[in-house]
Amino acid sequence: NRAGLLYKFSNKGYVFKTYEGELQLAGTDMMTQLSVWSFSASDAAVADQLRLNEGKVVTCYYHELVDAFPWQGETDYLVYKVEPVSK
């Protein structure tokens, strides 16, 4: 799992519509290429949870795939569960 600020989430694609997002990893103050984690979401229910928590700190649970198919997403990280982090 990975935790951080969910600052970007969208539905992308021309042929295969996939859910894509980016997380600013926890513990980093500045956004750099190393502190941003890009991921894909597995289904509409997970996408709804991500949309509700955009702009908040969340924990994303994911499976890492080896060469994901285009209809699975743009990344090899497929999020299957999301939880808001309580302070």
Backbone as CSV, one residue per row, in Angstrom:
resi,resn,N_x,N_y,N_z,CA_x,CA_y,CA_z,C_x,C_y,C_z
1,ASN,0.834,-1.183,0.000,0.000,0.000,0.000,0.875,1.241,0.000
2,ARG,0.284,2.344,-0.383,0.972,3.637,-0.382,0.002,4.693,0.123
3,ALA,0.559,5.673,0.839,-0.261,6.741,1.396,0.262,8.083,0.921
4,GLY,-0.667,9.018,0.771,-0.289,10.360,0.374,-1.502,11.184,0.002
5,LEU,-1.229,12.387,-0.495,-2.275,13.320,-0.890,-2.729,12.993,-2.309
6,LEU,-3.999,12.671,-2.439,-4.576,12.396,-3.762,-4.884,13.738,-4.418
7,TYR,-4.053,14.143,-5.369,-4.241,15.464,-5.959,-4.735,15.427,-7.397
8,LYS,-4.771,14.244,-8.014,-5.227,14.177,-9.399,-5.912,12.842,-9.637
9,PHE,-7.088,12.891,-10.259,-7.796,11.671,-10.605,-8.693,11.948,-11.805
10,SER,-8.677,11.052,-12.792,-9.484,11.288,-13.994,-9.800,9.980,-14.710
11,ASN,-10.732,10.092,-15.652,-11.096,8.985,-16.537,-10.488,9.328,-17.890
12,LYS,-9.541,8.506,-18.363,-8.780,8.836,-19.561,-8.904,7.758,-20.622
13,GLY,-8.492,8.105,-21.832,-8.381,7.127,-22.895,-9.272,7.403,-24.077
14,TYR,-8.791,7.008,-25.263,-9.562,7.147,-26.494,-10.334,5.865,-26.796
15,VAL,-9.640,4.750,-26.782,-10.270,3.465,-27.078,-10.715,2.791,-25.788
16,PHE,-9.786,2.661,-24.832,-10.077,2.056,-23.530,-10.139,3.148,-22.481
17,LYS,-11.311,3.370,-21.913,-11.468,4.354,-20.848,-10.991,3.740,-19.542
18,THR,-9.980,4.346,-18.943,-9.425,3.838,-17.688,-9.392,4.954,-16.652
19,TYR,-9.345,4.575,-15.394,-9.256,5.527,-14.295,-7.794,5.673,-13.900
20,GLU,-7.297,6.910,-13.917,-5.892,7.178,-13.628,-5.787,8.245,-12.546
21,GLY,-4.790,8.112,-11.683,-4.611,9.087,-10.627,-3.162,9.253,-10.238
22,GLU,-2.908,10.287,-9.416,-1.574,10.554,-8.907,-1.661,10.926,-7.446
23,LEU,-0.687,10.436,-6.715,-0.597,10.634,-5.270,0.718,11.321,-4.965
24,GLN,0.683,12.384,-4.159,1.927,12.942,-3.632,2.223,12.150,-2.370
25,LEU,3.304,11.400,-2.393,3.599,10.469,-1.315,3.783,11.176,0.023
26,ALA,3.327,10.533,1.081,3.424,11.076,2.429,4.889,11.244,2.811
27,GLY,5.171,12.307,3.552,6.533,12.559,4.002,7.344,13.417,3.058
28,THR,6.752,13.862,1.954,7.466,14.728,1.016,6.784,16.088,0.982
29,ASP,7.579,17.141,1.047,7.028,18.493,1.045,6.892,19.064,-0.366
30,MET,7.899,18.804,-1.198,7.887,19.337,-2.557,7.482,18.245,-3.538
31,MET,6.747,18.636,-4.572,6.360,17.672,-5.594,7.473,17.569,-6.627
32,THR,8.079,16.406,-6.677,9.091,16.120,-7.685,8.668,14.835,-8.380
33,GLN,9.401,14.459,-9.400,9.072,13.228,-10.121,9.194,12.018,-9.202
34,LEU,10.091,12.081,-8.221,10.286,10.959,-7.308,9.224,10.888,-6.213
35,SER,8.563,12.008,-5.919,7.583,12.011,-4.832,6.150,11.802,-5.321
36,VAL,5.968,11.635,-6.627,4.634,11.433,-7.192,4.499,9.983,-7.642
37,TRP,3.402,9.356,-7.239,3.123,7.965,-7.607,1.893,7.939,-8.502
38,SER,2.044,7.430,-9.710,0.930,7.306,-10.653,0.338,5.912,-10.552
39,PHE,-0.983,5.826,-10.667,-1.664,4.541,-10.528,-2.898,4.496,-11.402
40,SER,-3.434,3.304,-11.561,-4.707,3.081,-12.247,-5.675,2.463,-11.246
41,ALA,-6.966,2.674,-11.447,-7.975,2.101,-10.547,-8.652,0.925,-11.232
42,SER,-9.062,-0.047,-10.427,-9.549,-1.304,-10.982,-10.998,-1.267,-11.455
43,ASP,-11.863,-0.523,-10.801,-13.272,-0.533,-11.209,-13.978,0.754,-10.806
44,ALA,-15.241,0.854,-11.177,-16.021,2.075,-10.944,-16.245,2.361,-9.470
45,ALA,-16.414,1.343,-8.648,-16.630,1.552,-7.209,-15.393,2.172,-6.565
46,VAL,-14.226,1.695,-6.942,-12.971,2.266,-6.439,-12.806,3.684,-6.964
47,ALA,-13.150,3.907,-8.224,-13.063,5.243,-8.808,-13.961,6.226,-8.058
48,ASP,-15.150,5.799,-7.667,-16.049,6.660,-6.892,-15.425,7.044,-5.557
49,GLN,-14.795,6.084,-4.891,-14.125,6.369,-3.614,-12.965,7.346,-3.810
50,LEU,-12.239,7.189,-4.892,-11.128,8.098,-5.172,-11.644,9.504,-5.466
51,ARG,-12.717,9.623,-6.219,-13.289,10.943,-6.514,-13.743,11.647,-5.229
52,LEU,-14.355,10.888,-4.324,-14.819,11.468,-3.059,-13.676,11.963,-2.181
53,ASN,-12.505,11.349,-2.340,-11.367,11.683,-1.485,-10.300,12.520,-2.177
54,GLU,-10.616,13.042,-3.358,-9.639,13.882,-4.058,-9.327,15.112,-3.216
55,GLY,-8.039,15.422,-3.079,-7.595,16.541,-2.244,-7.360,16.154,-0.797
56,LYS,-7.522,14.882,-0.467,-7.338,14.397,0.903,-6.211,13.379,0.952
57,VAL,-5.749,13.100,2.162,-4.719,12.078,2.358,-5.403,10.714,2.442
58,VAL,-4.946,9.780,1.625,-5.553,8.458,1.545,-4.469,7.373,1.555
59,THR,-4.899,6.158,1.842,-4.062,4.978,1.672,-4.645,4.175,0.523
60,CYS,-3.805,3.858,-0.457,-4.220,3.071,-1.619,-3.618,1.676,-1.515
61,TYR,-4.466,0.682,-1.628,-4.028,-0.716,-1.655,-4.043,-1.155,-3.109
62,TYR,-2.973,-1.792,-3.559,-2.851,-2.075,-4.981,-2.149,-3.396,-5.237
63,HIS,-2.324,-3.868,-6.463,-1.586,-5.012,-6.994,-0.652,-4.458,-8.056
64,GLU,0.582,-4.954,-8.077,1.506,-4.564,-9.140,1.469,-5.635,-10.223
65,LEU,1.166,-5.211,-11.431,1.077,-6.121,-12.569,2.367,-6.073,-13.383
66,VAL,2.627,-7.115,-14.117,3.742,-7.118,-15.052,3.157,-6.835,-16.433
67,ASP,3.452,-5.669,-16.955,2.938,-5.254,-18.262,1.414,-5.351,-18.343
68,ALA,0.749,-4.405,-17.691,-0.713,-4.363,-17.697,-1.243,-4.201,-19.122
69,PHE,-2.376,-4.799,-19.381,-3.037,-4.647,-20.678,-3.615,-3.239,-20.783
70,PRO,-3.780,-2.706,-21.991,-4.266,-1.331,-22.154,-5.623,-1.072,-21.503
71,TRP,-6.481,-2.047,-21.434,-7.806,-1.834,-20.824,-7.748,-1.874,-19.301
72,GLN,-6.594,-2.248,-18.723,-6.451,-2.248,-17.269,-5.973,-0.902,-16.743
73,GLY,-5.312,-0.121,-17.581,-4.822,1.181,-17.165,-3.495,1.512,-17.791
74,GLU,-3.057,2.746,-17.560,-1.800,3.220,-18.135,-0.584,2.807,-17.310
75,THR,-0.797,2.395,-16.066,0.317,2.014,-15.201,0.234,0.531,-14.865
76,ASP,1.268,0.035,-14.220,1.278,-1.353,-13.759,0.772,-1.477,-12.320
77,TYR,0.334,-0.360,-11.723,-0.175,-0.354,-10.351,-1.696,-0.235,-10.385
78,LEU,-2.395,-1.274,-9.980,-3.848,-1.336,-10.066,-4.445,-1.276,-8.660
79,VAL,-5.029,-0.128,-8.319,-5.610,0.089,-6.989,-6.941,-0.642,-6.899
80,TYR,-7.107,-1.426,-5.821,-8.353,-2.161,-5.620,-9.111,-1.696,-4.375
81,LYS,-8.466,-0.863,-3.534,-9.115,-0.391,-2.318,-8.491,0.929,-1.904
82,VAL,-9.331,1.825,-1.380,-8.852,3.133,-0.937,-9.474,3.459,0.409
83,GLU,-8.683,4.013,1.324,-9.186,4.419,2.639,-8.655,5.806,2.975
84,PRO,-9.522,6.696,3.476,-9.022,7.998,3.930,-8.200,7.814,5.199
85,VAL,-7.170,8.619,5.340,-6.325,8.568,6.533,-6.891,9.537,7.537
86,SER,-7.217,9.048,8.712,-7.742,9.928,9.769,-6.569,10.496,10.565
87,LYS,-6.728,11.735,10.971,-5.639,12.404,11.693,-5.749,12.218,13.167
